[in-house]
Amino acid sequence: MEKHFLVCVCDDGAESYSIRFIRDFFNFPCDVRLTLFHVAPQSGSWGGHNSSSTGTKLLEKIRDNFLVNSFCNESKVDIKSINSRGSIAREFVQEGHKGLYDAVIFGRQATSTFEELFDYSIPNRMIWEDITFPLWFCKCPQEIPRKNVLLCLGSGDPSQRITDHVGYVLSEDSAHSITLLHVQNPKKEKAESSDILFETARGSLLANGVEESRIIPRIVGGTDVAKAIQAEALKGHYSVVAVGRDFHDKTTKEKLLPDSVSAKLLRNLEGAALWISK
């Protein structure tokens, strides 16, 4: 089944990151369908030069570059540029829901603590939205493309949703293995808890058509889950780190500095794309 992705183009200079990730990650990038989507800020916030017509020209340039470098047909890439009616992040949310995309993708530049504290970055705002589609965040790609997916497991529905998403995306792409990672706190969890998570995840991946030979279980110990994931991602040179995330309103502490696993990975993960399913 053809996968359809919404590639969100922001005015931050990181638009090529997501396109390069798609080109490098998929063994046959022409097998996926892309919609390049740009939202121009309201006139008055940035000036008239950021109109939807300017956005269309930008998208055409990105599309043409992708087609030349991936040898795909123009029919595989649609473009859409609109003028914002308010929040740019909300425009991305509405398009993501309306288009029923398999994932919504952002290029992601390194951000300052100041941006994170005050929610100035659109990716940081997106993970707090009540959405039904997976998010991909792609930082500056490596010179030598990486391979394979580190699928981080936990209890509950978010873990099951991200597992199903990974299985769906990789069901027809045998170029990547999937490492099932459970960060186990030795003071709180028994070894059997990992076995249950692995068995559930393996069943979901197999049901999506992933060959069992591509599934690798891995347990690491640690009390700081985000740091343990980052260490494993760096050690294994993974192309993708995939995690689940539930929807909830910000606590008082999170309004100052979000400290969930996915928020920490969004800030600090380097060298790999981050997939989040909510």
Backbone bond lengths (Angstrom), bond angles and torsions (degrees), N, CA, C in turn:
res aa  C-N    CA-C-N  psi(-1)  N-CA   C-N-CA  omega(-1)  CA-C   N-CA-C  phi
1 M - - - 1.461 - - 1.527 110.12 -
2 E 1.332 116.51 134.46 1.461 120.69 -178.69 1.526 111.22 -69.06
3 K 1.332 116.20 130.96 1.461 121.09 176.40 1.522 109.34 -89.39
4 H 1.322 116.04 139.31 1.464 121.13 -178.67 1.522 108.46 -120.95
5 F 1.333 117.02 119.67 1.451 122.27 -176.15 1.529 110.81 -115.77
6 L 1.320 115.12 141.87 1.458 121.46 173.31 1.527 107.96 -97.70
7 V 1.314 117.34 116.79 1.464 122.41 179.48 1.524 107.67 -100.85
8 C 1.330 116.34 111.15 1.460 121.71 -176.27 1.520 109.80 -87.56
9 V 1.310 115.54 124.46 1.458 121.72 -178.65 1.521 108.53 -105.38
10 C 1.327 116.42 114.78 1.460 122.36 179.34 1.525 109.23 -103.31
11 D 1.316 116.67 165.53 1.462 121.13 -180.00 1.527 111.02 -88.63
12 D 1.351 116.16 51.59 1.463 119.36 -178.49 1.525 112.76 -123.28
13 G 1.342 116.26 6.00 1.458 119.33 177.51 1.510 115.10 80.37
14 A 1.340 118.24 6.37 1.465 120.64 -176.93 1.523 112.09 -105.01
15 E 1.341 117.00 14.33 1.455 119.16 -173.37 1.525 113.32 -63.37
16 S 1.336 117.71 -27.36 1.465 119.69 -177.21 1.526 112.26 -75.61
17 Y 1.338 117.84 -19.83 1.461 120.08 -175.86 1.526 111.50 -61.10
18 S 1.336 116.66 -47.50 1.461 120.08 -177.18 1.525 111.20 -68.31
19 I 1.329 116.79 -39.84 1.455 120.48 179.57 1.530 110.62 -64.58
20 R 1.318 116.44 -43.49 1.467 119.75 178.98 1.519 111.04 -66.05
21 F 1.331 116.83 -35.75 1.464 119.28 177.71 1.526 110.23 -62.39
22 I 1.326 117.34 -47.22 1.463 120.69 -179.70 1.526 110.86 -60.23
23 R 1.322 116.02 -44.01 1.461 120.57 -179.36 1.526 111.39 -63.38
24 D 1.339 116.98 -39.41 1.468 120.86 -176.90 1.528 112.60 -81.77
25 F 1.337 116.84 -33.79 1.468 120.15 -171.87 1.522 112.37 -77.16
26 F 1.323 116.74 -44.52 1.457 119.53 -175.32 1.522 110.55 -84.08
27 N 1.317 114.74 131.12 1.459 120.25 179.74 1.529 110.55 -61.10
28 F 1.345 116.03 -33.87 1.458 121.80 177.40 1.530 108.33 -130.55
29 P 1.343 118.09 81.69 1.470 120.27 -175.94 1.519 113.82 -59.43
30 C 1.336 117.41 -20.86 1.468 119.89 178.74 1.525 111.69 -73.86
31 D 1.333 117.03 -8.37 1.461 120.06 177.69 1.527 112.38 -82.50
32 V 1.324 117.95 -7.96 1.463 120.63 178.29 1.531 108.88 -108.27
33 R 1.319 115.38 158.87 1.464 121.31 178.56 1.527 108.34 -112.80
34 L 1.323 116.84 138.38 1.463 121.67 -177.91 1.522 110.54 -121.69
35 T 1.314 115.46 142.15 1.461 121.83 164.98 1.522 107.17 -119.25
36 L 1.321 116.72 116.18 1.463 122.03 177.21 1.523 107.65 -86.60
37 F 1.332 116.63 125.47 1.466 121.25 -170.90 1.520 110.18 -128.08
38 H 1.318 116.05 124.80 1.463 121.50 179.32 1.521 109.41 -123.29
39 V 1.333 115.68 137.56 1.463 121.79 175.84 1.515 108.07 -117.50
40 A 1.330 116.55 115.60 1.462 121.02 177.77 1.523 109.25 -81.48
41 P 1.338 118.60 133.28 1.468 120.82 177.22 1.517 111.05 -57.09
42 Q 1.336 114.37 156.75 1.467 119.04 177.74 1.520 110.29 -57.59
43 S 1.334 116.67 138.58 1.460 118.99 177.55 1.512 109.24 -59.49
44 G 1.306 113.82 135.88 1.464 119.16 -175.63 1.504 110.81 109.72
45 S 1.389 116.69 -31.16 1.455 117.78 177.75 1.512 112.04 -83.19
46 W 1.354 115.51 -36.57 1.457 118.42 178.40 1.526 112.02 -126.10
47 G 1.311 116.59 -10.66 1.467 118.77 -178.82 1.511 111.39 105.65
48 G 1.336 116.54 164.73 1.451 121.73 -174.68 1.506 114.81 -67.71
49 H 1.341 117.93 -16.77 1.456 119.44 -176.69 1.516 112.07 -69.30
50 N 1.335 118.40 -12.43 1.452 121.27 -179.85 1.521 111.29 -99.39
51 S 1.312 118.64 36.20 1.452 122.26 -179.96 1.519 110.40 -72.56
52 S 1.335 115.86 170.54 1.462 119.21 179.23 1.520 111.73 -64.52
53 S 1.341 117.62 -28.57 1.471 119.46 177.93 1.527 110.82 -66.78
54 T 1.332 116.63 -38.60 1.462 120.22 174.95 1.521 109.88 -64.66
55 G 1.332 115.92 -40.05 1.462 120.16 177.15 1.511 112.34 -62.40
56 T 1.328 116.87 -38.81 1.465 120.89 178.54 1.520 110.91 -61.75
57 K 1.322 117.24 -42.27 1.470 120.65 178.47 1.528 110.72 -62.61
58 L 1.332 116.29 -40.29 1.462 120.32 177.68 1.526 110.59 -62.61
59 L 1.328 116.51 -44.75 1.458 120.63 -179.47 1.526 111.62 -65.08
60 E 1.311 116.58 -38.05 1.463 119.70 177.89 1.528 111.02 -62.09
61 K 1.323 116.13 -39.82 1.463 120.59 178.51 1.524 110.70 -65.11
62 I 1.339 117.08 -43.44 1.464 121.37 179.43 1.527 110.07 -65.08
63 R 1.331 115.78 -44.59 1.478 120.19 179.22 1.528 111.13 -59.29
64 D 1.326 116.18 -48.52 1.472 119.72 -176.66 1.523 111.03 -62.82
65 N 1.316 116.54 -38.64 1.462 120.21 178.89 1.523 110.97 -65.18
66 F 1.331 116.52 -40.69 1.465 120.55 178.15 1.520 111.02 -64.18
67 L 1.321 116.57 -44.85 1.459 120.46 -177.85 1.528 111.63 -63.59
68 V 1.327 116.44 -40.00 1.457 120.32 -179.79 1.527 111.02 -65.37
69 N 1.325 116.49 -41.10 1.467 120.61 -174.49 1.523 113.98 -85.87
70 S 1.318 117.91 -15.96 1.464 120.16 179.96 1.521 112.08 -111.09
71 F 1.338 116.67 -7.10 1.468 122.09 179.68 1.528 112.12 61.40
72 C 1.340 116.00 32.12 1.458 120.88 179.25 1.526 110.84 -91.95
73 N 1.321 115.17 162.27 1.448 121.51 176.67 1.522 110.06 -82.81
74 E 1.333 116.51 147.84 1.463 121.08 -178.12 1.521 112.93 -60.33
75 S 1.314 117.32 -24.23 1.466 120.94 -179.74 1.523 112.42 -66.11
76 K 1.331 117.04 -15.00 1.465 121.32 -178.71 1.528 113.06 -82.87
77 V 1.336 117.72 -11.06 1.465 120.45 -174.63 1.527 110.19 -129.34
78 D 1.332 116.03 117.87 1.460 121.96 174.19 1.528 109.13 -101.88
79 I 1.309 116.65 156.23 1.464 120.61 176.29 1.516 109.42 -127.99
80 K 1.339 115.40 148.18 1.458 120.99 -179.59 1.520 108.58 -152.20
81 S 1.322 116.99 124.40 1.459 121.83 178.40 1.523 108.93 -129.47
82 I 1.328 116.08 134.09 1.459 120.81 -179.81 1.526 109.42 -133.90
83 N 1.318 115.56 162.35 1.460 121.24 171.16 1.524 108.84 -89.88
84 S 1.307 116.99 134.28 1.456 121.59 -179.16 1.521 111.43 -65.56
85 R 1.314 114.54 140.65 1.466 120.46 174.57 1.526 111.48 -101.77
86 G 1.325 116.18 4.38 1.467 120.80 -178.50 1.508 110.27 172.90
87 S 1.338 116.28 -112.86 1.460 121.62 179.68 1.527 110.54 -78.32
88 I 1.335 116.60 126.66 1.465 120.29 178.08 1.526 110.41 -64.91
89 A 1.321 117.10 -39.71 1.464 120.29 178.56 1.521 110.55 -60.09
90 R 1.321 117.74 -41.03 1.457 120.94 178.94 1.523 111.48 -65.97
91 E 1.315 117.96 -33.30 1.468 120.77 176.48 1.529 110.04 -63.66
92 F 1.332 116.46 -40.88 1.461 119.68 177.26 1.532 110.60 -64.44
93 V 1.327 116.73 -40.02 1.463 121.09 179.10 1.527 110.41 -62.19
94 Q 1.316 116.32 -47.35 1.468 120.15 -177.64 1.528 111.27 -63.46
95 E 1.337 117.11 -41.74 1.458 119.61 178.37 1.522 110.99 -67.04
96 G 1.331 116.82 -38.45 1.456 120.41 178.41 1.512 112.37 -60.61
97 H 1.336 116.89 -41.87 1.460 120.76 178.49 1.527 111.11 -71.92
98 K 1.318 116.33 -42.23 1.464 120.49 -175.33 1.524 111.96 -66.51
99 G 1.328 116.69 -38.58 1.463 120.21 -175.80 1.510 115.60 -85.83
100 L 1.333 117.47 -6.89 1.466 121.43 179.82 1.531 111.72 52.32
101 Y 1.318 115.60 46.27 1.469 120.90 -178.22 1.530 110.87 -75.01
102 D 1.319 115.27 154.54 1.466 120.07 178.26 1.523 112.08 -76.33
103 A 1.328 117.69 -22.60 1.464 122.48 173.44 1.518 108.12 -163.48
104 V 1.324 115.90 152.69 1.460 122.65 174.89 1.521 106.75 -113.71
105 I 1.344 116.56 126.16 1.463 121.70 -165.17 1.525 111.05 -119.27
106 F 1.329 115.15 136.98 1.458 122.06 178.23 1.523 110.29 -125.98
107 G 1.332 116.49 141.84 1.450 120.59 162.12 1.522 106.92 -78.31
108 R 1.315 115.93 145.54 1.467 119.16 -171.13 1.518 110.58 -134.01
109 Q 1.319 116.82 110.14 1.452 120.48 174.00 1.525 109.71 -81.71
110 A 1.320 116.26 158.99 1.456 120.20 172.20 1.525 108.25 -62.84
111 T 1.326 116.52 135.29 1.461 120.59 -178.26 1.517 110.36 -117.09
112 S 1.299 114.86 157.41 1.458 120.56 179.81 1.526 110.17 -84.61
113 T 1.321 115.86 161.01 1.459 120.13 175.56 1.515 110.32 -59.16
114 F 1.321 117.48 -34.30 1.464 121.93 178.33 1.525 110.72 -58.41
115 E 1.353 116.69 -45.70 1.460 120.57 179.44 1.517 111.08 -62.75
116 E 1.338 116.36 -42.02 1.451 119.71 -178.75 1.525 111.65 -66.89
117 L 1.327 116.56 -40.11 1.456 120.39 -178.53 1.520 111.99 -61.51
118 F 1.308 116.66 -37.49 1.462 119.95 -174.26 1.529 112.98 -109.81
119 D 1.328 117.12 17.29 1.463 121.54 174.30 1.516 112.90 58.02
120 Y 1.333 118.23 34.03 1.449 120.01 -179.00 1.530 112.61 -74.89
121 S 1.315 118.14 -24.84 1.457 119.49 -178.38 1.526 109.23 -84.64
122 I 1.331 115.64 135.67 1.464 120.18 179.68 1.525 111.60 -63.16
123 P 1.352 120.21 -43.71 1.465 118.98 176.81 1.525 112.89 -55.31
124 N 1.330 117.23 -40.66 1.454 119.32 179.50 1.522 111.43 -64.82
125 R 1.325 116.89 -35.59 1.459 119.70 177.07 1.529 111.17 -68.58
126 M 1.325 116.45 -36.26 1.462 120.40 -174.14 1.524 112.80 -63.32
127 I 1.330 118.12 -35.34 1.462 118.12 -176.17 1.520 112.14 -71.38
128 W 1.343 117.26 -11.29 1.467 120.43 177.71 1.529 112.40 -97.00
129 E 1.323 116.70 -2.94 1.454 119.71 179.66 1.531 111.14 -78.43
130 D 1.319 115.79 151.30 1.460 121.72 175.89 1.526 107.27 -84.39
131 I 1.322 116.31 94.50 1.458 121.16 -173.69 1.526 110.29 -125.32
132 T 1.332 115.03 163.57 1.464 120.44 -178.96 1.521 111.95 -117.83
133 F 1.329 117.35 8.43 1.462 120.55 -178.31 1.531 110.02 -119.45
134 P 1.331 117.39 153.15 1.467 120.80 177.57 1.526 111.37 -71.66
135 L 1.326 115.40 151.75 1.461 123.03 177.08 1.522 108.80 -114.13
136 W 1.334 115.73 138.35 1.460 121.38 172.78 1.519 107.85 -119.38
137 F 1.330 116.37 133.75 1.456 121.98 176.87 1.525 108.66 -121.35
138 C 1.319 115.78 119.75 1.468 121.58 -173.67 1.520 109.53 -115.00
139 K 1.319 116.47 114.27 1.461 120.38 174.76 1.516 109.54 -86.21
140 C 1.312 115.75 -179.09 1.461 121.20 -177.25 1.526 109.79 -52.68
141 P 1.333 118.29 119.30 1.466 120.71 -175.45 1.522 112.52 -68.89
142 Q 1.325 114.46 158.07 1.457 121.50 179.12 1.531 110.13 -75.90
143 E 1.315 115.53 153.13 1.463 119.70 178.40 1.520 111.02 -61.74
144 I 1.332 116.28 -41.30 1.464 121.13 174.30 1.527 106.83 -102.51
145 P 1.336 118.67 112.42 1.472 121.10 -176.27 1.522 112.32 -55.78
146 R 1.329 114.77 138.31 1.454 120.32 177.73 1.524 110.68 -89.17
147 K 1.346 115.25 170.94 1.457 120.57 178.96 1.522 109.16 -132.91
148 N 1.324 115.37 165.18 1.456 125.50 168.80 1.530 113.24 79.95
149 V 1.331 114.11 159.61 1.463 122.02 -173.82 1.525 109.73 -122.67
150 L 1.327 115.76 133.29 1.461 122.36 173.15 1.520 107.15 -100.33
151 L 1.322 116.23 105.72 1.463 122.34 -176.74 1.529 108.82 -97.62
152 C 1.322 115.76 112.28 1.462 121.36 -173.39 1.533 109.99 -91.37
153 L 1.327 115.57 124.61 1.454 121.10 -173.04 1.518 112.09 -104.73
154 G 1.319 114.54 146.46 1.461 122.35 173.97 1.521 107.58 -151.51
155 S 1.298 116.42 -177.05 1.457 119.66 179.91 1.525 110.37 -84.93
156 G 1.328 116.00 155.40 1.459 120.26 173.02 1.523 114.66 97.13
157 D 1.330 113.74 176.91 1.462 121.83 -175.29 1.523 114.42 -63.36
158 P 1.370 120.40 -39.48 1.467 118.76 -179.31 1.519 113.14 -55.78
159 S 1.327 117.45 -40.55 1.461 121.10 179.20 1.525 110.79 -65.61
160 Q 1.321 116.40 -38.96 1.462 119.71 178.99 1.526 111.10 -67.32
161 R 1.337 116.77 -37.42 1.464 119.85 -179.15 1.530 111.51 -67.68
162 I 1.328 117.49 -43.25 1.467 119.05 -179.20 1.528 110.13 -69.07
163 T 1.323 117.57 -33.17 1.461 120.50 176.68 1.522 110.43 -64.10
164 D 1.312 116.53 -44.53 1.455 120.63 178.90 1.529 110.92 -63.76
165 H 1.337 116.53 -38.18 1.460 120.65 179.45 1.524 110.82 -65.33
166 V 1.319 117.15 -45.93 1.463 120.90 178.98 1.527 110.26 -60.93
167 G 1.323 116.25 -43.49 1.459 120.25 179.23 1.517 112.12 -61.82
168 Y 1.331 116.15 -41.39 1.462 120.55 179.98 1.527 111.49 -65.59
169 V 1.333 116.65 -46.16 1.466 120.51 -177.22 1.527 111.15 -65.96
170 L 1.336 117.13 -37.76 1.467 120.52 -173.63 1.526 113.81 -99.65
171 S 1.332 117.14 7.18 1.459 119.80 -175.29 1.518 112.31 -61.07
172 E 1.332 117.65 -32.49 1.463 121.27 -177.24 1.526 112.30 -113.15
173 D 1.323 116.59 14.37 1.460 120.51 -178.99 1.528 108.46 -125.27
174 S 1.315 115.95 94.74 1.465 120.94 -173.80 1.524 113.00 -83.11
175 A 1.334 117.27 6.75 1.473 119.55 -177.77 1.517 112.09 -73.44
176 H 1.342 117.38 -17.06 1.461 120.63 -174.27 1.525 111.37 -118.66
177 S 1.332 115.54 137.58 1.458 120.90 168.83 1.535 108.60 -88.73
178 I 1.324 116.26 165.16 1.461 122.13 -179.83 1.522 108.19 -126.06
179 T 1.325 116.19 113.70 1.458 120.97 177.02 1.524 108.79 -93.96
180 L 1.331 116.12 120.97 1.461 121.82 177.03 1.521 108.12 -85.88
181 L 1.310 116.78 114.38 1.464 120.94 -176.36 1.523 110.53 -109.40
182 H 1.332 115.17 127.78 1.459 120.47 170.18 1.518 108.55 -120.61
183 V 1.327 115.71 119.43 1.463 120.84 175.30 1.524 106.53 -87.91
184 Q 1.311 115.58 109.00 1.458 121.36 -172.50 1.521 110.78 -102.93
185 N 1.311 115.26 126.04 1.461 121.36 174.73 1.526 108.06 -84.36
186 P 1.331 118.33 107.79 1.470 120.37 -174.01 1.522 113.57 -62.28
187 K 1.316 117.10 -19.19 1.464 120.16 -179.72 1.530 112.31 -84.01
188 K 1.321 116.11 -16.75 1.468 118.54 -174.12 1.526 113.84 -120.38
189 E 1.333 118.00 -23.10 1.458 120.20 -171.80 1.519 111.87 -122.08
190 K 1.312 114.97 148.54 1.447 121.22 174.56 1.529 109.51 -94.56
191 A 1.306 115.58 159.50 1.464 120.22 -177.96 1.524 111.65 -60.02
192 E 1.337 116.88 -29.41 1.461 120.26 -177.78 1.521 112.25 -63.83
193 S 1.336 117.31 -26.45 1.460 119.57 -178.29 1.520 111.06 -63.46
194 S 1.332 116.81 -35.52 1.460 120.49 177.49 1.526 110.55 -67.08
195 D 1.326 117.22 -40.29 1.461 120.80 -179.53 1.525 110.87 -59.26
196 I 1.329 116.81 -40.93 1.464 120.58 -179.58 1.533 110.34 -65.58
197 L 1.340 116.83 -44.77 1.462 121.04 179.26 1.529 110.94 -62.04
198 F 1.339 116.11 -43.22 1.461 120.24 -179.11 1.530 110.98 -63.90
199 E 1.313 116.53 -42.93 1.458 119.82 -177.44 1.527 111.32 -65.85
200 T 1.337 116.34 -41.07 1.465 120.11 178.87 1.523 110.70 -64.86
201 A 1.336 116.43 -45.52 1.463 120.69 -179.51 1.523 111.08 -65.20
202 R 1.322 116.52 -42.01 1.459 119.97 179.95 1.533 110.39 -60.86
203 G 1.318 116.77 -42.09 1.456 120.61 178.87 1.515 112.07 -61.01
204 S 1.335 116.65 -41.31 1.462 120.95 179.59 1.527 111.04 -66.18
205 L 1.327 116.84 -43.11 1.461 120.31 -179.85 1.525 111.38 -65.26
206 L 1.321 116.64 -43.12 1.455 120.40 178.85 1.526 110.80 -62.90
207 A 1.333 116.67 -38.68 1.460 120.70 179.56 1.524 111.31 -64.69
208 N 1.336 116.64 -27.06 1.460 121.16 177.71 1.525 112.87 -84.17
209 G 1.331 117.04 -5.63 1.459 119.98 177.72 1.510 115.26 101.17
210 V 1.331 117.83 9.03 1.465 121.15 177.74 1.530 109.19 -78.88
211 E 1.322 116.95 131.28 1.465 120.51 179.61 1.521 110.47 -68.83
212 E 1.331 115.60 141.35 1.468 120.21 -177.50 1.519 111.83 -62.04
213 S 1.322 117.33 -29.18 1.458 120.66 -179.02 1.521 112.31 -65.35
214 R 1.319 117.76 -17.43 1.472 122.25 -179.45 1.525 112.06 -91.99
215 I 1.331 118.68 -1.78 1.467 122.42 -175.11 1.524 109.46 -103.78
216 I 1.342 116.35 123.78 1.462 121.76 -175.33 1.529 109.28 -126.27
217 P 1.340 119.73 116.47 1.465 120.91 177.16 1.527 111.61 -81.90
218 R 1.322 115.96 144.48 1.468 119.68 178.39 1.518 109.71 -148.87
219 I 1.325 116.46 132.60 1.464 123.11 177.24 1.524 108.64 -115.36
220 V 1.322 116.29 133.22 1.464 121.03 170.66 1.522 107.31 -129.13
221 G 1.313 116.23 150.33 1.452 120.70 178.49 1.515 111.11 -96.24
222 G 1.330 115.68 151.69 1.452 119.29 177.50 1.507 112.45 163.36
223 T 1.311 116.13 153.94 1.464 121.18 178.16 1.522 112.14 -99.32
224 D 1.331 117.76 -19.63 1.459 122.03 176.18 1.524 107.59 -104.58
225 V 1.331 115.81 100.06 1.464 121.05 -172.35 1.526 111.31 -63.34
226 A 1.323 117.31 -45.34 1.466 120.70 -177.61 1.527 111.20 -60.83
227 K 1.330 117.47 -44.02 1.462 120.29 179.90 1.523 111.21 -65.70
228 A 1.319 116.59 -38.18 1.466 120.15 179.00 1.526 110.72 -65.35
229 I 1.325 117.04 -39.35 1.467 121.17 178.20 1.529 109.94 -65.35
230 Q 1.332 116.66 -45.31 1.459 120.49 179.30 1.519 111.46 -59.97
231 A 1.322 116.70 -42.26 1.465 120.62 -179.77 1.517 110.92 -63.96
232 E 1.332 116.81 -42.39 1.464 120.52 179.72 1.522 110.90 -68.70
233 A 1.332 117.66 -38.36 1.464 121.57 178.78 1.529 110.71 -63.07
234 L 1.328 115.77 -40.97 1.463 120.40 178.90 1.523 110.76 -67.97
235 K 1.312 115.99 -42.48 1.464 120.78 -178.25 1.529 111.32 -64.94
236 G 1.332 116.24 -40.56 1.462 120.13 -174.68 1.516 115.00 -91.45
237 H 1.341 117.26 -3.93 1.472 121.54 178.90 1.532 111.62 53.54
238 Y 1.327 116.09 47.07 1.458 120.16 -177.44 1.528 110.83 -76.33
239 S 1.316 114.14 150.09 1.458 119.94 175.14 1.521 111.36 -78.76
240 V 1.341 116.16 -31.40 1.468 121.71 -175.04 1.514 109.96 -137.71
241 V 1.339 115.40 140.56 1.460 122.96 165.70 1.522 106.49 -114.39
242 A 1.332 117.10 124.84 1.463 122.12 -176.21 1.523 110.04 -117.05
243 V 1.335 116.79 128.86 1.467 121.69 -178.86 1.524 109.51 -137.75
244 G 1.328 115.33 155.62 1.455 121.21 173.71 1.521 110.16 -95.18
245 R 1.328 115.51 158.19 1.460 120.67 179.77 1.525 108.16 -151.12
246 D 1.345 116.45 131.64 1.458 118.86 176.76 1.526 109.84 -89.81
247 F 1.315 115.57 161.73 1.463 120.08 178.91 1.520 109.18 -92.08
248 H 1.340 115.20 130.70 1.457 120.32 174.67 1.519 108.67 -158.00
249 D 1.319 115.58 157.48 1.456 120.35 176.27 1.527 109.44 -74.98
250 K 1.313 115.77 152.20 1.457 120.18 -179.78 1.520 111.28 -65.09
251 T 1.330 114.48 136.07 1.458 119.36 171.12 1.529 108.36 -79.26
252 T 1.331 116.46 171.60 1.466 120.19 178.14 1.523 110.85 -59.10
253 K 1.333 116.12 -40.28 1.465 120.48 179.53 1.520 110.72 -65.87
254 E 1.339 117.08 -41.42 1.458 120.72 -177.71 1.522 112.17 -70.22
255 K 1.314 117.38 -22.43 1.460 119.89 175.98 1.526 110.64 -68.34
256 L 1.327 116.54 -25.65 1.467 120.78 176.94 1.523 110.84 -84.79
257 L 1.326 117.46 -48.64 1.462 121.08 177.68 1.533 108.43 -158.87
258 P 1.340 117.99 106.38 1.462 121.57 -179.47 1.521 111.31 -56.04
259 D 1.350 116.67 132.46 1.456 119.55 -176.28 1.520 113.16 -125.69
260 S 1.327 117.63 18.45 1.454 119.51 174.71 1.530 108.85 -70.47
261 V 1.324 116.34 164.30 1.465 120.49 -178.97 1.525 110.73 -59.79
262 S 1.331 116.92 -46.73 1.467 119.27 -177.21 1.521 111.54 -66.75
263 A 1.354 117.96 -37.77 1.463 120.67 178.65 1.529 110.84 -65.80
264 K 1.325 117.24 -39.69 1.467 120.65 177.63 1.529 111.13 -65.53
265 L 1.325 116.36 -41.50 1.461 119.56 179.44 1.522 110.80 -67.00
266 L 1.314 117.30 -37.06 1.457 120.32 178.12 1.520 110.76 -61.10
267 R 1.327 116.42 -37.12 1.466 120.23 179.19 1.518 112.36 -76.30
268 N 1.326 116.86 -41.54 1.462 119.62 -162.88 1.522 116.43 -112.65
269 L 1.319 118.87 -16.61 1.464 120.09 -176.09 1.524 110.26 -66.75
270 E 1.315 116.09 131.23 1.464 121.38 179.22 1.531 109.44 -125.37
271 G 1.333 115.99 147.18 1.453 120.62 172.71 1.510 115.52 85.10
272 A 1.323 118.27 -10.33 1.460 121.16 -178.96 1.519 109.43 -137.09
273 A 1.325 116.31 150.50 1.469 120.54 171.96 1.527 108.51 -74.99
274 L 1.321 116.17 151.10 1.467 121.33 178.38 1.523 108.53 -111.87
275 W 1.338 115.97 123.33 1.463 121.46 174.53 1.515 108.28 -106.57
276 I 1.314 116.55 129.02 1.464 121.90 179.23 1.526 108.75 -126.05
277 S 1.328 116.08 128.15 1.453 120.52 176.03 1.517 108.93 -115.32
278 K 1.345 116.32 131.49 1.459 121.00 -177.56 1.513 110.40 -114.18
